[in-house]
Amino acid sequence: MSRSRIWKRLGWGVLGLLVLLGLFLAVGLTAKSIPEDAPPFFDLEAVRALARSGEGPLPKELRAQRVASGELPARVLAVAGGGFGPVTFEFFTYQLVWEDGRTAVLDAVADEKTFAENLPVKEFDAAAWARMQEAMRKADVVAVTHEHFDHASGIAHSPYLAELAPHVALTEAQLVGHHAERAGFTPEVCAHFTPLRYQGLHRLRPGVVLIAAPGHTPGSQLVYVQLAGGQEFLLVGDVAWQRENIEQPVMHPRLANWLGQEDADAMARELRELHTLLRTAPQVHQVVAHDGGQMADLMRRGLVQEGLR
């Protein structure tokens, strides 16, 4: 075969690969459609009643501590159709405080080494991570919205693992599978924990209800919080990455669904319900895990307090 024919075939091969790549990206950057109507996966009134049931006062405040900050190169990777400018991704741990001094910690941000190995960030606050560890040591209970490393590795890689374990409430789904293992929950680490088992709703503490929401991961759950002053919050974890996912509503792109092995159908139904709640229950402040702008607004309005106690 002549050299010219070889180069011609190579050229067609490269062109074919570029066309396939273009088609892959063209489809991958689109999103699963949000259904116009979907059956609710939880009853807000039942959640509220469960939060107020039993004995014990409601928590007096919700606090948040930023531990790390990163960036996606294009907003379209977080919000389908969102454009190609960069978008900041922030990583928070949350703390509930009761009048009698009891506390709960929600979401345990990964350590610097784990971020470097999985999702390099631009800023990591080692002092904030250390404060989070101390907050977990003092907490009455520690739980997470889901089993991804950026929300749960702070438990698996804690230098105080054996001390924390009796107070950690992780579900079975959060302790098994490749997401959990990537977060550091090896069989040896998992042996420290007694899995939390529930279906639908679970009252974690007075004023705090877990709502099963598998989709982003098998162990994903929302965390409803009602404070003594009447303020209501819904920590949505990674059902949404930015508030626009809920407000529009729109998913992150199919590419993220594929790479994350998400149940896109379940997430689309969940986003529809969260969007509906903006209208039917606007007093419930939906907290999106990685939206630093939203968190800054909640803090400015005095709804969420900055730092850990």
Buried (B, 14 or more C-beta within 10 A) or exposed (E): EEEEEEEEEEEEEEEEEEEEEEEEEEEBBBBBEBEEEBEEBBEBEEBBEBBEEEEEEBBBBBBBBBBBBBBBEBBBBBBBBBEEEEBBBBBBBBBBBBEEEBBBBBBBBBBBEBBEEBBEBEEBBEEBBEBBBEBBBBBBBBBBBBBBBBBBBBBBBBEEBEEBBEBBBBBBBBBBBEBBBBBBBEEEBBEBBEEBEBEEBBBBBBBBBBBBBBBBBBBBBBBBBBBBEEBBBBBBBBBBBBBBBBBBBBBBBBBBBEEBEBBBEBBBBBBBBBBBBBEEBEEBBBBBBBBBEBBBBBBEEEBBBEEBE
